[in-house]
Amino acid sequence: MRLTIPGNWDTNDTAIKLTVSSRSGPIALYRCSHSSGDHMDTTDRSCEGYSKDGVLGYLQPAQTPGTVPLYRCNTPTGNGRSLHLQTTDPSCKGHTKDGLLGYLHTTQTPGTVPLYRCHKPTPTGRLHMDTTNPHCEDYPHKDGTLGYIIK
């Protein structure tokens, strides 16, 4: 962390500028959606051009014992869009890897909840969505638990 006091500092001044130059600790994981029905997870609060559904929870920024990488993957649909899914499989289950999002806990510990991957079939493929809701919200199929996310 770097503290910058602009100009000459007067003890009566209360305005300071605080810049966080690096982050340690958990990283927010946002679920985002597109009008096409695609959902993707990201650590970018702007949701990369998608609409923000909300914060799923928080990931560890570095691998520690008891954590596993969470990757975002995609499959092009042929119409200039992609269908996304998140997985702990480094090969992305045969899809194209977008990158590493962070690290999930492999077992439930205090302060964590299950992160589920759910899907529903469509004519162009499966729409995947991650949720902490054990009933998968309005998606009819639960693929399973990806891991445990900090709430």
C-alpha positions as CSV (number, residue, x, y, z in Angstrom):
1,M,0.0,0.0,0.0
2,R,1.3,3.5,-0.8
3,L,0.1,6.6,1.0
4,T,0.5,9.9,-0.9
5,I,0.1,13.3,0.7
6,P,-0.3,15.8,-2.1
7,G,1.8,19.1,-1.8
8,N,2.7,20.5,1.5
9,W,1.0,18.7,4.4
10,D,-0.8,20.7,7.0
11,T,-2.0,19.0,10.2
12,N,-5.4,20.6,9.7
13,D,-5.8,19.0,6.2
14,T,-7.9,15.8,6.2
15,A,-7.8,14.9,2.5
16,I,-5.3,12.2,1.5
17,K,-5.0,10.0,-1.5
18,L,-4.7,6.3,-0.8
19,T,-3.6,4.0,-3.7
20,V,-3.6,0.2,-3.3
21,S,-0.8,-1.0,-5.7
22,S,-1.3,-4.7,-5.1
23,R,-4.0,-6.9,-3.7
24,S,-3.6,-9.8,-1.3
25,G,-6.5,-11.7,0.1
26,P,-9.7,-13.1,-1.6
27,I,-10.7,-11.9,-5.0
28,A,-14.4,-11.2,-5.9
29,L,-15.9,-13.6,-8.5
30,Y,-18.7,-12.1,-10.5
31,R,-21.3,-14.0,-12.4
32,C,-22.3,-12.1,-15.6
33,S,-24.8,-12.8,-18.3
34,H,-25.4,-11.9,-22.0
35,S,-28.7,-11.5,-23.8
36,S,-27.8,-14.6,-25.8
37,G,-28.3,-16.6,-22.5
38,D,-24.6,-17.2,-22.0
39,H,-23.2,-16.8,-18.5
40,M,-19.6,-16.4,-17.5
41,D,-17.7,-15.8,-14.3
42,T,-15.0,-13.2,-14.1
43,T,-12.9,-11.2,-11.6
44,D,-13.5,-8.1,-13.6
45,R,-16.2,-6.0,-11.9
46,S,-17.2,-4.5,-15.3
47,C,-18.1,-8.0,-16.5
48,E,-16.3,-7.7,-19.8
49,G,-19.3,-6.3,-21.7
50,Y,-21.8,-8.7,-20.1
51,S,-24.4,-7.7,-17.5
52,K,-23.5,-8.2,-13.9
53,D,-25.7,-10.8,-12.1
54,G,-23.8,-10.3,-8.8
55,V,-20.9,-11.6,-6.7
56,L,-20.8,-15.4,-6.3
57,G,-18.2,-15.2,-3.6
58,Y,-14.5,-14.8,-3.3
59,L,-11.5,-16.9,-4.6
60,Q,-8.1,-17.2,-3.2
61,P,-5.5,-15.3,-5.4
62,A,-2.8,-17.9,-5.1
63,Q,-2.8,-21.7,-4.7
64,T,-2.4,-22.9,-1.1
65,P,-2.9,-26.4,0.3
66,G,-6.5,-27.4,0.0
67,T,-7.3,-25.3,-3.0
68,V,-7.7,-26.0,-6.7
69,P,-7.5,-23.8,-9.8
70,L,-10.7,-22.5,-11.4
71,Y,-10.5,-21.9,-15.1
72,R,-12.9,-20.1,-17.5
73,C,-13.3,-21.8,-20.8
74,N,-15.3,-21.1,-24.0
75,T,-16.7,-22.8,-27.1
76,P,-17.4,-20.6,-30.2
77,T,-21.0,-20.9,-31.4
78,G,-20.3,-19.8,-34.9
79,N,-22.3,-16.6,-34.6
80,G,-19.5,-14.5,-33.2
81,R,-20.3,-15.5,-29.7
82,S,-19.1,-18.1,-27.3
83,L,-20.6,-20.3,-24.7
84,H,-18.6,-20.2,-21.4
85,L,-18.1,-22.7,-18.6
86,Q,-15.9,-22.8,-15.6
87,T,-14.0,-25.9,-14.5
88,T,-11.2,-27.1,-12.3
89,D,-10.0,-29.3,-15.3
90,P,-6.8,-27.8,-16.7
91,S,-7.7,-29.1,-20.2
92,C,-11.0,-27.2,-20.0
93,K,-12.9,-30.4,-20.9
94,G,-11.8,-29.9,-24.5
95,H,-13.0,-26.3,-24.7
96,T,-10.7,-23.3,-25.3
97,K,-9.2,-22.0,-22.0
98,D,-9.8,-18.2,-21.4
99,G,-7.6,-18.3,-18.3
100,L,-7.3,-18.9,-14.6
101,L,-9.8,-17.1,-12.4
102,G,-8.4,-18.0,-9.0
103,Y,-8.5,-20.9,-6.5
104,L,-11.4,-22.7,-4.8
105,H,-11.3,-24.7,-1.6
106,T,-11.5,-28.4,-2.2
107,T,-13.4,-29.1,1.1
108,Q,-16.0,-27.0,2.9
109,T,-14.4,-24.9,5.6
110,P,-15.9,-22.2,7.9
111,G,-16.9,-19.2,5.8
112,T,-17.2,-21.2,2.5
113,V,-20.2,-22.5,0.5
114,P,-20.4,-24.9,-2.4
115,L,-20.1,-23.5,-5.9
116,Y,-22.2,-25.5,-8.3
117,R,-22.0,-25.7,-12.1
118,C,-25.5,-26.1,-13.7
119,H,-26.6,-26.3,-17.3
120,K,-29.6,-26.4,-19.6
121,P,-29.5,-27.7,-23.2
122,T,-30.2,-25.4,-26.1
123,P,-30.1,-26.0,-29.9
124,T,-26.6,-24.5,-30.1
125,G,-25.2,-26.4,-27.1
126,R,-25.3,-26.3,-23.3
127,L,-25.7,-23.0,-21.4
128,H,-23.7,-23.3,-18.2
129,M,-24.2,-21.2,-15.1
130,D,-22.4,-21.2,-11.7
131,T,-24.4,-20.6,-8.6
132,T,-24.3,-21.1,-4.8
133,N,-28.0,-22.2,-5.0
134,P,-28.2,-26.0,-4.5
135,H,-31.3,-26.0,-6.7
136,C,-29.5,-24.3,-9.7
137,E,-32.0,-21.4,-9.9
138,D,-33.9,-22.0,-13.2
139,Y,-31.4,-24.4,-14.7
140,P,-32.7,-28.0,-14.8
141,H,-29.4,-29.9,-14.5
142,K,-26.7,-29.8,-11.8
143,D,-23.3,-30.9,-13.1
144,G,-21.9,-31.0,-9.6
145,T,-19.8,-29.0,-7.2
146,L,-16.8,-27.2,-8.6
147,G,-15.4,-26.5,-5.1
148,Y,-16.1,-24.2,-2.2
149,I,-16.1,-20.4,-2.5
150,I,-15.6,-17.9,0.3
151,K,-18.9,-16.1,1.1
